[in-house]
Amino acid sequence: MFEKLRALIRHGTWELVLPPSDCKLVGCKWVYRVKWKSDAFIAPFKARLVVKGYDQWPGLDYIETFSPVVKPVTIRTVLTMAIMKGWPLRQLDINNAFLHEKLHETVYMTQPPGFQDATNPHHVYRLNKEIYGLKQAPCAWYSTLKLVIMNLGFQKSKADPSLVIYHNEIVLCYLLVYVDDLVITWSNSSLLTHVIHNLGIQFSLKDMGTIHYFLGLDVVPTTTGLFL
């Protein structure tokens, strides 16, 4: 919880202010998760501060909420093709993804449970950045990520907007986007270095290495090229 709070403060997520007379507050809460590795051992225990999005009013606190995520059939198709062609598969994770996008609406949030400012107990947080739980956060994050990827020369697939493709005469590269999880496969290693370097400039990026586990599935090459 302390680690997450430090990350929120470091990104300038909010300002502590006195609530205006017409202030409509949204609540927040801590969400805890035990993350498991594919070998059934426990990965780090995780805590996340989330906004109670059900307190938001449509048309006042947010407008657009839709954010596409890659379809399961697209994941299976791309990974199967990569395995059959013998292409590498790399997984990337973007840390604190939603905090990379500035909040355009004015939203006031209660102070986090257990971390209230003792000297200003009646103050509230005016949010500057998107935060998990906000209705508009996934949509805003997708727009930001899409712009960065498009500037690298990728184009959206017509079949699935969360599959982006880089293609020229000698290089073919597929990038799958599932919120802040990215999977990339390519026919030329020099492009990968370029993509990861430029994404790392824009975002706090974690290279997970060769993919073995994605969205609850073990990725296992077989003699038919399928994965399970």
LOTI-627469 format. One line per 5 residues: number of its first residue (from 1); for each residue x, y negated, z of N, C-alpha, C. Coordinates in nm, 4 decimals. Layout:
N
NUM	X,Y,Z,X,Y,Z,X,Y,Z ~ ...
This chain:
228
1	0.0827,0.1204,0.0000,0.0000,0.0000,0.0000,0.0864,-0.1259,0.0000 ~ 0.1944,-0.1252,0.0806,0.2856,-0.2399,0.0825,0.3530,-0.2577,-0.0539 ~ 0.3923,-0.1461,-0.1137,0.4574,-0.1525,-0.2448,0.3634,-0.2110,-0.3493 ~ 0.2393,-0.1677,-0.3487,0.1412,-0.2194,-0.4439,0.1144,-0.3679,-0.4201 ~ 0.1035,-0.4072,-0.2925,0.0775,-0.5471,-0.2608,0.1930,-0.6361,-0.3048
6	0.3163,-0.5880,-0.2859,0.4329,-0.6652,-0.3310,0.4307,-0.6843,-0.4825 ~ 0.3886,-0.5805,-0.5557,0.3804,-0.5915,-0.7018,0.2755,-0.6945,-0.7428 ~ 0.1625,-0.6961,-0.6736,0.0571,-0.7930,-0.7040,0.1053,-0.9362,-0.6785 ~ 0.1753,-0.9555,-0.5681,0.2265,-1.0892,-0.5352,0.3335,-1.1315,-0.6348 ~ 0.4209,-1.0380,-0.6710,0.5295,-1.0671,-0.7653,0.4766,-1.1109,-0.9019
11	0.3634,-1.0569,-0.9422,0.3042,-1.0924,-1.0714,0.2172,-1.2182,-1.0644 ~ 0.2093,-1.2816,-0.9466,0.1268,-1.4024,-0.9343,-0.0201,-1.3745,-0.9579 ~ -0.0688,-1.2641,-0.9002,-0.2045,-1.2172,-0.9281,-0.3119,-1.3107,-0.8748 ~ -0.2832,-1.3828,-0.7661,-0.3859,-1.4649,-0.7029,-0.3265,-1.5852,-0.6315 ~ -0.4184,-1.6734,-0.5879,-0.3843,-1.7865,-0.5020,-0.4804,-1.7847,-0.3831
16	-0.4281,-1.8093,-0.2633,-0.5111,-1.8135,-0.1432,-0.5709,-1.9534,-0.1305 ~ -0.7038,-1.9632,-0.1351,-0.7706,-2.0939,-0.1363,-0.8921,-2.0898,-0.0441 ~ -0.9381,-2.2087,-0.0066,-1.0657,-2.2186,0.0640,-1.1776,-2.1946,-0.0369 ~ -1.2789,-2.1156,-0.0021,-1.3867,-2.0874,-0.0982,-1.4710,-2.2123,-0.1253 ~ -1.5005,-2.2421,-0.2524,-1.5901,-2.3541,-0.2841,-1.7297,-2.3274,-0.2274
21	-1.8094,-2.4327,-0.2187,-1.9438,-2.4192,-0.1607,-2.0324,-2.3256,-0.2430 ~ -2.0107,-2.3217,-0.3755,-2.0922,-2.2366,-0.4625,-2.0193,-2.1069,-0.4982 ~ -1.9217,-2.0707,-0.4172,-1.8376,-1.9537,-0.4470,-1.9170,-1.8240,-0.4352 ~ -1.9061,-1.7391,-0.5385,-1.9634,-1.6053,-0.5328,-1.8476,-1.5069,-0.5223 ~ -1.8389,-1.4399,-0.4105,-1.7255,-1.3513,-0.3841,-1.7496,-1.2104,-0.4371
26	-1.6423,-1.1504,-0.4873,-1.6455,-1.0072,-0.5158,-1.5543,-0.9399,-0.4138 ~ -1.5933,-0.8237,-0.3696,-1.5152,-0.7519,-0.2703,-1.4009,-0.6737,-0.3324 ~ -1.3202,-0.6116,-0.2483,-1.2124,-0.5255,-0.2950,-1.1928,-0.4126,-0.1951 ~ -1.1245,-0.3097,-0.2350,-1.1002,-0.1962,-0.1466,-0.9743,-0.1231,-0.1922 ~ -0.9197,-0.0424,-0.1034,-0.8048,0.0422,-0.1357,-0.8556,0.1785,-0.1811
31	-0.7968,0.2266,-0.2892,-0.8290,0.3600,-0.3409,-0.7026,0.4448,-0.3325 ~ -0.7167,0.5644,-0.2765,-0.6008,0.6524,-0.2554,-0.6122,0.7766,-0.3444 ~ -0.4970,0.8198,-0.3903,-0.4966,0.9354,-0.4799,-0.3715,1.0199,-0.4556 ~ -0.3913,1.1501,-0.4530,-0.2779,1.2432,-0.4500,-0.2545,1.2878,-0.5942 ~ -0.1407,1.2514,-0.6493,-0.1106,1.2843,-0.7884,-0.0297,1.4134,-0.7934
36	-0.0789,1.5084,-0.8735,-0.0153,1.6394,-0.8827,0.0684,1.6505,-1.0093 ~ 0.1817,1.7164,-0.9990,0.2639,1.7472,-1.1153,0.2071,1.8719,-1.1844 ~ 0.2545,1.8979,-1.3053,0.2049,2.0135,-1.3799,0.2439,2.1451,-1.3146 ~ 0.3498,2.1451,-1.2284,0.3924,2.2676,-1.1611,0.3226,2.2868,-1.0261 ~ 0.2176,2.2093,-1.0008,0.1329,2.2193,-0.8807,0.1971,2.1597,-0.7563
41	0.3111,2.0935,-0.7700,0.3703,2.0227,-0.6577,0.3165,1.8800,-0.6550 ~ 0.3143,1.8209,-0.5353,0.2589,1.6868,-0.5194,0.3594,1.5822,-0.5660 ~ 0.3132,1.4944,-0.6537,0.3902,1.3764,-0.6919,0.3644,1.2703,-0.5845 ~ 0.4189,1.1495,-0.5970,0.3992,1.0494,-0.4917,0.2518,1.0229,-0.4611 ~ 0.2224,1.0047,-0.3337,0.0892,0.9596,-0.2926,0.0727,0.8157,-0.3422
46	-0.0418,0.7875,-0.4024,-0.0609,0.6571,-0.4651,-0.1741,0.5807,-0.3977 ~ -0.1570,0.4501,-0.3899,-0.2618,0.3607,-0.3401,-0.2812,0.2498,-0.4420 ~ -0.4044,0.2086,-0.4600,-0.4329,0.1022,-0.5560,-0.5399,0.0106,-0.4991 ~ -0.5178,-0.1195,-0.5112,-0.6180,-0.2175,-0.4710,-0.7089,-0.2457,-0.5897 ~ -0.8378,-0.2241,-0.5731,-0.9318,-0.2433,-0.6836,-1.0429,-0.3393,-0.6425
51	-1.0900,-0.4138,-0.7399,-1.2037,-0.5028,-0.7193,-1.3322,-0.4206,-0.7259 ~ -1.4290,-0.4572,-0.6440,-1.5610,-0.3927,-0.6500,-1.6380,-0.4559,-0.7664 ~ -1.6148,-0.3995,-0.8849,-1.6717,-0.4580,-1.0059,-1.8230,-0.4655,-1.0066 ~ -1.8875,-0.3807,-0.9255,-2.0339,-0.3842,-0.9214,-2.0862,-0.5116,-0.8555 ~ -1.9969,-0.5904,-0.7935,-2.0373,-0.7198,-0.7375,-2.0382,-0.8305,-0.8429
56	-1.9814,-0.8029,-0.9606,-1.9739,-0.9057,-1.0651,-2.1068,-0.9209,-1.1376 ~ -2.1318,-1.0420,-1.1864,-2.2529,-1.0711,-1.2612,-2.2211,-1.0832,-1.4093 ~ -2.2885,-1.0054,-1.4942,-2.2659,-1.0182,-1.6387,-2.3074,-1.1559,-1.6888 ~ -2.2249,-1.2122,-1.7779,-2.2521,-1.3454,-1.8310,-2.1945,-1.4563,-1.7462 ~ -2.1641,-1.4262,-1.6187,-2.1052,-1.5253,-1.5298,-1.9609,-1.4884,-1.4963
61	-1.9400,-1.3662,-1.4494,-1.8058,-1.3203,-1.4135,-1.7334,-1.2533,-1.5297 ~ -1.8067,-1.2086,-1.6302,-1.7445,-1.1430,-1.7454,-1.8400,-1.1451,-1.8634 ~ -1.7830,-1.1286,-1.9831,-1.8624,-1.1231,-2.1066,-1.8407,-0.9884,-2.1753 ~ -1.7181,-0.9664,-2.2250,-1.6856,-0.8462,-2.3005,-1.6194,-0.7427,-2.2110 ~ -1.6605,-0.6161,-2.2234,-1.6046,-0.5107,-2.1383,-1.5529,-0.3904,-2.2168
66	-1.5920,-0.3772,-2.3428,-1.5588,-0.2545,-2.4156,-1.4094,-0.2442,-2.4433 ~ -1.3536,-0.1254,-2.4156,-1.2136,-0.0976,-2.4452,-1.2024,0.0466,-2.4932 ~ -1.1562,0.0692,-2.6160,-1.1475,0.2066,-2.6667,-1.0335,0.2839,-2.6027 ~ -1.0509,0.4134,-2.5887,-0.9422,0.5039,-2.5485,-0.9368,0.6156,-2.6523 ~ -0.8199,0.6736,-2.6662,-0.7998,0.7718,-2.7722,-0.8911,0.8932,-2.7504
71	-0.9457,0.9448,-2.8590,-1.0381,1.0578,-2.8524,-0.9622,1.1884,-2.8316 ~ -1.0220,1.2829,-2.7566,-0.9549,1.4122,-2.7356,-0.9173,1.4822,-2.8658 ~ -1.0049,1.4750,-2.9670,-0.9748,1.5422,-3.0938,-0.8542,1.4779,-3.1625 ~ -0.8374,1.3460,-3.1436,-0.7218,1.2773,-3.2013,-0.5933,1.3231,-3.1325 ~ -0.5991,1.3363,-2.9992,-0.4824,1.3823,-2.9244,-0.4399,1.5205,-2.9727
76	-0.5355,1.6116,-2.9818,-0.5038,1.7487,-3.0232,-0.4492,1.7520,-3.1658 ~ -0.5059,1.6722,-3.2536,-0.4630,1.6720,-3.3933,-0.3202,1.6212,-3.4084 ~ -0.2908,1.5064,-3.3437,-0.1574,1.4467,-3.3567,-0.0508,1.5335,-3.2911 ~ -0.0784,1.5850,-3.1698,0.0211,1.6677,-3.1025,0.0449,1.7983,-3.1778 ~ -0.0609,1.8585,-3.2312,-0.0452,1.9812,-3.3091,0.0388,1.9560,-3.4332
81	0.0105,1.8453,-3.5030,0.0875,1.8122,-3.6230,0.2346,1.7903,-3.5897 ~ 0.2611,1.7193,-3.4780,0.3992,1.6914,-3.4383,0.4743,1.8207,-3.4069 ~ 0.4075,1.9133,-3.3374,0.4709,2.0400,-3.3025,0.5000,2.1221,-3.4278 ~ 0.4060,2.1240,-3.5209,0.4260,2.2007,-3.6440,0.5386,2.1430,-3.7292 ~ 0.5555,2.0107,-3.7276,0.6620,1.9471,-3.8039,0.7950,1.9453,-3.7291
86	0.7905,1.9806,-3.6001,0.9132,1.9792,-3.5213,0.9562,1.8396,-3.4794 ~ 0.8625,1.7450,-3.4749,0.8944,1.6088,-3.4342,0.9008,1.5997,-3.2817 ~ 0.9853,1.5119,-3.2282,0.9878,1.4889,-3.0824,0.8580,1.4231,-3.0363 ~ 0.8231,1.4472,-2.9115,0.7061,1.3842,-2.8491,0.7518,1.3182,-2.7199 ~ 0.7306,1.1888,-2.7099,0.7760,1.1139,-2.5932,0.6568,1.0464,-2.5271
91	0.6546,1.0472,-2.3935,0.5472,0.9829,-2.3186,0.6001,0.8585,-2.2482 ~ 0.5233,0.7492,-2.2557,0.5591,0.6231,-2.1929,0.4460,0.5808,-2.0993 ~ 0.4822,0.5133,-1.9916,0.3825,0.4645,-1.8954,0.4113,0.3173,-1.8678 ~ 0.3084,0.2341,-1.8736,0.3241,0.0910,-1.8483,0.2814,0.0621,-1.7046 ~ 0.3739,0.0135,-1.6247,0.3473,-0.0137,-1.4836,0.2590,-0.1375,-1.4659
96	0.1607,-0.1277,-1.3763,0.0731,-0.2423,-1.3455,0.0218,-0.3092,-1.4733 ~ -0.0325,-0.2261,-1.5615,-0.0685,-0.2726,-1.6958,-0.1608,-0.3944,-1.6942 ~ -0.2644,-0.3907,-1.6117,-0.3639,-0.4976,-1.6150,-0.3066,-0.6321,-1.5687 ~ -0.1983,-0.6281,-1.4923,-0.1411,-0.7527,-1.4401,-0.0660,-0.8309,-1.5467 ~ -0.0523,-0.7751,-1.6662,0.0159,-0.8457,-1.7743,-0.0776,-0.9427,-1.8468
101	-0.2046,-0.9397,-1.8136,-0.3021,-1.0230,-1.8838,-0.3595,-1.1287,-1.7902 ~ -0.3590,-1.2543,-1.8341,-0.4140,-1.3648,-1.7556,-0.5659,-1.3588,-1.7561 ~ -0.6256,-1.3844,-1.6403,-0.7713,-1.3845,-1.6275,-0.8261,-1.5183,-1.6766 ~ -0.9209,-1.5124,-1.7684,-0.9760,-1.6352,-1.8270,-1.0983,-1.6868,-1.7505 ~ -1.1698,-1.5970,-1.6838,-1.2840,-1.6381,-1.6042,-1.2381,-1.6764,-1.4629
106	-1.3226,-1.7513,-1.3922,-1.2927,-1.7869,-1.2527,-1.3593,-1.6844,-1.1618 ~ -1.2752,-1.6081,-1.0903,-1.3258,-1.5028,-1.0023,-1.2608,-1.5195,-0.8650 ~ -1.3430,-1.5175,-0.7608,-1.2936,-1.5251,-0.6229,-1.3122,-1.3887,-0.5564 ~ -1.2076,-1.3424,-0.4904,-1.2080,-1.2099,-0.4282,-1.1774,-1.2206,-0.2794 ~ -1.2383,-1.1341,-0.2007,-1.2084,-1.1307,-0.0575,-1.0643,-1.0849,-0.0355
111	-1.0089,-1.1162,0.0794,-0.8742,-1.0706,0.1112,-0.8740,-0.9183,0.1304 ~ -0.7645,-0.8507,0.0911,-0.7600,-0.7034,0.0974,-0.7761,-0.6515,0.2399 ~ -0.8507,-0.5452,0.2598,-0.8658,-0.4854,0.3934,-0.7303,-0.4470,0.4524 ~ -0.7086,-0.4895,0.5767,-0.5830,-0.4578,0.6440,-0.4714,-0.5555,0.6163 ~ -0.4940,-0.6503,0.5243,-0.3878,-0.7446,0.4878,-0.4396,-0.8888,0.4859
116	-0.5337,-0.9210,0.5734,-0.5860,-1.0566,0.5815,-0.4791,-1.1498,0.6400 ~ -0.4783,-1.2706,0.5894,-0.3857,-1.3730,0.6393,-0.4370,-1.4221,0.7753 ~ -0.3595,-1.3953,0.8813,-0.4041,-1.4290,1.0175,-0.4207,-1.5788,1.0381 ~ -0.3427,-1.6603,0.9647,-0.3504,-1.8059,0.9802,-0.4618,-1.8670,0.8946 ~ -0.5106,-1.7928,0.7957,-0.6181,-1.8425,0.7084,-0.7239,-1.7334,0.6897
121	-0.7898,-1.6935,0.7961,-0.8815,-1.5791,0.7878,-1.0050,-1.6045,0.7020 ~ -1.0387,-1.7323,0.6810,-1.1598,-1.7637,0.6041,-1.1286,-1.8001,0.4591 ~ -1.0016,-1.7949,0.4208,-0.9645,-1.8206,0.2820,-0.9965,-1.6982,0.1951 ~ -0.9989,-1.7202,0.0651,-1.0238,-1.6125,-0.0319,-0.9177,-1.6207,-0.1414 ~ -0.9141,-1.5184,-0.2235,-0.8193,-1.5177,-0.3347,-0.8897,-1.5599,-0.4640
126	-0.8328,-1.6620,-0.5301,-0.8762,-1.6953,-0.6664,-0.7838,-1.6193,-0.7609 ~ -0.8397,-1.5292,-0.8373,-0.7591,-1.4403,-0.9206,-0.7028,-1.5126,-1.0421 ~ -0.5742,-1.4914,-1.0672,-0.5083,-1.5431,-1.1872,-0.4876,-1.4363,-1.2930 ~ -0.4809,-1.3112,-1.2500,-0.4543,-1.2003,-1.3413,-0.5664,-1.0982,-1.3350 ~ -0.5767,-1.0202,-1.4418,-0.6698,-0.9077,-1.4408,-0.6229,-0.8076,-1.3354
131	-0.7164,-0.7432,-1.2715,-0.6832,-0.6465,-1.1673,-0.7778,-0.5278,-1.1837 ~ -0.7319,-0.4103,-1.1439,-0.8140,-0.2907,-1.1593,-0.9481,-0.3085,-1.0889 ~ -1.0533,-0.2648,-1.1578,-1.1879,-0.2762,-1.1038,-1.2678,-0.3878,-1.1676 ~ -1.2008,-0.4921,-1.2168,-1.2719,-0.5988,-1.2870,-1.3346,-0.5425,-1.4147 ~ -1.4576,-0.5778,-1.4407,-1.5279,-0.5246,-1.5567,-1.4553,-0.5557,-1.6876
136	-1.3935,-0.6753,-1.6960,-1.3326,-0.7187,-1.8208,-1.1869,-0.6767,-1.8350 ~ -1.1290,-0.6173,-1.7290,-0.9851,-0.5895,-1.7297,-0.9412,-0.4930,-1.8402 ~ -1.0077,-0.3777,-1.8614,-0.9627,-0.2870,-1.9674,-0.9676,-0.3503,-2.1054 ~ -1.0717,-0.4290,-2.1327,-1.0856,-0.4944,-2.2624,-0.9722,-0.5936,-2.2859 ~ -0.9419,-0.6739,-2.1844,-0.8351,-0.7731,-2.1964,-0.6993,-0.7066,-2.2144
141	-0.6756,-0.5977,-2.1401,-0.5480,-0.5269,-2.1515,-0.5307,-0.4657,-2.2904 ~ -0.6364,-0.4041,-2.3428,-0.6279,-0.3442,-2.4758,-0.5956,-0.4490,-2.5817 ~ -0.6567,-0.5671,-2.5697,-0.6305,-0.6748,-2.6663,-0.4845,-0.7189,-2.6623 ~ -0.4296,-0.7289,-2.5408,-0.2893,-0.7686,-2.5254,-0.1949,-0.6642,-2.5833 ~ -0.2174,-0.5368,-2.5475,-0.1319,-0.4289,-2.5971,-0.1425,-0.4171,-2.7486
146	-0.2634,-0.4282,-2.8022,-0.2831,-0.4170,-2.9469,-0.2044,-0.5235,-3.0215 ~ -0.2055,-0.6472,-2.9703,-0.1335,-0.7561,-3.0355,0.0169,-0.7278,-3.0397 ~ 0.0722,-0.6789,-2.9284,0.2160,-0.6488,-2.9230,0.2505,-0.5372,-3.0206 ~ 0.1689,-0.4313,-3.0237,0.1965,-0.3177,-3.1121,0.1833,-0.3570,-3.2585 ~ 0.0818,-0.4361,-3.2902,0.0638,-0.4805,-3.4284,0.1824,-0.5641,-3.4760
151	0.2389,-0.6433,-3.3848,0.3547,-0.7253,-3.4201,0.4790,-0.6413,-3.4475 ~ 0.4779,-0.5149,-3.4041,0.5894,-0.4244,-3.4326,0.5737,-0.3541,-3.5665 ~ 0.4643,-0.3831,-3.6362,0.4451,-0.3265,-3.7696,0.3489,-0.2092,-3.7755 ~ 0.2847,-0.1746,-3.6633,0.1878,-0.0655,-3.6619,0.0532,-0.1143,-3.7166 ~ -0.0270,-0.0176,-3.7637,-0.1613,-0.0451,-3.8101,-0.2586,0.0502,-3.7418
156	-0.3781,0.0004,-3.7102,-0.4791,0.0856,-3.6465,-0.5308,0.1900,-3.7444 ~ -0.5531,0.3111,-3.6926,-0.6175,0.4145,-3.7721,-0.7648,0.3786,-3.7921 ~ -0.8186,0.4067,-3.9100,-0.9601,0.3813,-3.9351,-1.0481,0.4817,-3.8611 ~ -0.9928,0.5982,-3.8289,-1.0707,0.7027,-3.7620,-1.0764,0.6833,-3.6113 ~ -0.9722,0.6211,-3.5527,-0.9648,0.6065,-3.4078,-0.8804,0.4820,-3.3775
161	-0.9401,0.3773,-3.3188,-0.8658,0.2529,-3.2948,-0.7541,0.2670,-3.1918 ~ -0.7534,0.3770,-3.1156,-0.6477,0.3981,-3.0176,-0.5326,0.4824,-3.0735 ~ -0.5367,0.5115,-3.2020,-0.4243,0.5717,-3.2729,-0.3681,0.4665,-3.3667 ~ -0.2407,0.4308,-3.3467,-0.1775,0.3327,-3.4352,-0.0628,0.4006,-3.5090 ~ -0.0424,0.3580,-3.6321,0.0487,0.4282,-3.7226,0.1472,0.3304,-3.7837
166	0.2745,0.3720,-3.7859,0.3783,0.2971,-3.8574,0.4226,0.3839,-3.9742 ~ 0.4182,0.3265,-4.0950,0.4503,0.4073,-4.2125,0.5192,0.3210,-4.3178 ~ 0.6352,0.3650,-4.3600,0.6977,0.3075,-4.4785,0.7545,0.4225,-4.5609 ~ 0.8432,0.3946,-4.6528,0.8892,0.4979,-4.7454,0.9679,0.6091,-4.6771 ~ 1.0328,0.5796,-4.5649,1.1203,0.6794,-4.5025,1.0822,0.7138,-4.3589
171	0.9925,0.6388,-4.2975,0.9600,0.6589,-4.1560,0.8092,0.6720,-4.1378 ~ 0.7696,0.7683,-4.0568,0.6299,0.7837,-4.0174,0.6263,0.7999,-3.8658 ~ 0.5409,0.7216,-3.7995,0.5353,0.7235,-3.6533,0.3896,0.7101,-3.6089 ~ 0.3504,0.7922,-3.5105,0.2161,0.7866,-3.4536,0.2260,0.7489,-3.3057 ~ 0.1386,0.6586,-3.2630,0.1353,0.6153,-3.1235,-0.0074,0.6276,-3.0723
176	-0.0258,0.7096,-2.9671,-0.1554,0.7283,-2.9029,-0.1642,0.6397,-2.7794 ~ -0.2768,0.5725,-2.7615,-0.2953,0.4805,-2.6494,-0.4127,0.5272,-2.5643 ~ -0.3854,0.5561,-2.4371,-0.4910,0.5871,-2.3407,-0.4708,0.4946,-2.2210 ~ -0.5310,0.3776,-2.2269,-0.5186,0.2712,-2.1267,-0.3713,0.2322,-2.1134 ~ -0.3017,0.2793,-2.0083,-0.1611,0.2434,-1.9905,-0.0663,0.3610,-2.0158
181	-0.1203,0.4712,-2.0679,-0.0385,0.5872,-2.1052,-0.0221,0.5898,-2.2563 ~ 0.1020,0.6016,-2.3007,0.1311,0.6038,-2.4433,0.2052,0.7324,-2.4782 ~ 0.1707,0.7905,-2.5922,0.2430,0.9057,-2.6457,0.2886,0.8691,-2.7851 ~ 0.4156,0.8913,-2.8141,0.4712,0.8525,-2.9427,0.5430,0.9713,-3.0050 ~ 0.5225,0.9909,-3.1339,0.5943,1.0919,-3.2104,0.6384,1.0303,-3.3414
186	0.7515,1.0722,-3.3947,0.8115,1.0014,-3.5064,0.8991,1.0942,-3.5896 ~ 0.9243,1.0517,-3.7127,1.0101,1.1278,-3.8028,1.1511,1.0712,-3.8091 ~ 1.1751,0.9575,-3.7404,1.3063,0.8935,-3.7446,1.3363,0.8333,-3.6073 ~ 1.4466,0.8747,-3.5435,1.4753,0.8347,-3.4059,1.5112,0.6874,-3.3916 ~ 1.5603,0.6236,-3.4970,1.5986,0.4825,-3.4864,1.4777,0.3943,-3.4603
191	1.3606,0.4335,-3.5126,1.2395,0.3551,-3.4897,1.1988,0.3631,-3.3433 ~ 1.2134,0.4787,-3.2808,1.1750,0.4940,-3.1402,1.2513,0.3966,-3.0519 ~ 1.3817,0.3872,-3.0732,1.4641,0.2955,-2.9936,1.4136,0.1528,-3.0082 ~ 1.3790,0.1154,-3.1299,1.3285,-0.0195,-3.1570,1.1951,-0.0435,-3.0860 ~ 1.1034,0.0537,-3.0931,0.9713,0.0387,-3.0323,0.9809,0.0293,-2.8803
196	1.0562,0.1222,-2.8176,1.0682,0.1227,-2.6720,1.1364,-0.0048,-2.6226 ~ 1.2381,-0.0505,-2.6945,1.3084,-0.1734,-2.6548,1.2134,-0.2930,-2.6563 ~ 1.1344,-0.3067,-2.7611,1.0454,-0.4225,-2.7724,0.9273,-0.4136,-2.6768 ~ 0.8764,-0.2945,-2.6507,0.7713,-0.2803,-2.5504,0.8249,-0.3125,-2.4114 ~ 0.9513,-0.2739,-2.3868,1.0135,-0.3027,-2.2579,1.0355,-0.4504,-2.2338
201	1.0505,-0.5279,-2.3413,1.0638,-0.6732,-2.3287,0.9317,-0.7353,-2.2818 ~ 0.8213,-0.6824,-2.3324,0.6894,-0.7396,-2.3036,0.6292,-0.6880,-2.1728 ~ 0.6560,-0.5605,-2.1393,0.5917,-0.4977,-2.0252,0.6941,-0.4265,-1.9371 ~ 0.6506,-0.3943,-1.8139,0.7310,-0.3099,-1.7264,0.7047,-0.1654,-1.7682 ~ 0.8018,-0.1061,-1.8351,0.7812,0.0215,-1.9041,0.8580,0.1338,-1.8356
206	0.7942,0.2488,-1.8226,0.8596,0.3670,-1.7677,0.8616,0.4758,-1.8744 ~ 0.9820,0.5198,-1.9109,0.9978,0.6262,-2.0098,0.9892,0.7605,-1.9370 ~ 0.8837,0.8367,-1.9646,0.8600,0.9649,-1.8977,0.9336,1.0802,-1.9639 ~ 1.0011,1.0527,-2.0749,1.0746,1.1578,-2.1443,0.9841,1.2441,-2.2306 ~ 1.0301,1.3638,-2.2624,0.9533,1.4562,-2.3446,0.8227,1.4930,-2.2755
211	0.7155,1.4898,-2.3510,0.5837,1.5134,-2.2918,0.5666,1.6604,-2.2548 ~ 0.5160,1.6835,-2.1338,0.4835,1.8176,-2.0870,0.3416,1.8247,-2.0312 ~ 0.2899,1.7101,-1.9890,0.1616,1.7067,-1.9184,0.0936,1.5758,-1.9530 ~ -0.0273,1.5831,-2.0095,-0.0956,1.4611,-2.0521,-0.2451,1.4750,-2.0288 ~ -0.3011,1.3837,-1.9480,-0.4446,1.3786,-1.9194,-0.4970,1.5140,-1.8700
216	-0.4200,1.5767,-1.7817,-0.4642,1.7021,-1.7219,-0.4356,1.8256,-1.8045 ~ -0.3689,1.8100,-1.9205,-0.3374,1.9241,-2.0054,-0.1872,1.9482,-2.0089 ~ -0.1478,2.0763,-2.0002,-0.0094,2.1133,-2.0241,0.0125,2.1186,-2.1745 ~ 0.1155,2.0529,-2.2219,0.1473,2.0531,-2.3644,0.2486,2.1639,-2.3883 ~ 0.2038,2.2709,-2.4547,0.2878,2.3893,-2.4721,0.2921,2.4272,-2.6189
221	0.4094,2.4189,-2.6847,0.4195,2.4653,-2.8233,0.3927,2.6163,-2.8319 ~ 0.3227,2.6600,-2.9365,0.2985,2.8016,-2.9595,0.3387,2.8376,-3.0997 ~ 0.3295,2.9624,-3.1339,0.3708,3.0057,-3.2663,0.2822,2.9510,-3.3757 ~ 0.1597,2.9110,-3.3424,0.0685,2.8542,-3.4403,0.0753,2.7024,-3.4438 ~ 0.1566,2.6442,-3.3550,0.1696,2.4993,-3.3527,0.0682,2.4312,-3.2638
226	-0.0221,2.5080,-3.2007,-0.1228,2.4481,-3.1143,-0.0642,2.4190,-2.9780 ~ -0.1340,2.3370,-2.8989,-0.0921,2.3123,-2.7617,-0.2095,2.3397,-2.6695 ~ -0.1785,2.3745,-2.5453,-0.2824,2.4115,-2.4485,-0.2769,2.3170,-2.3307
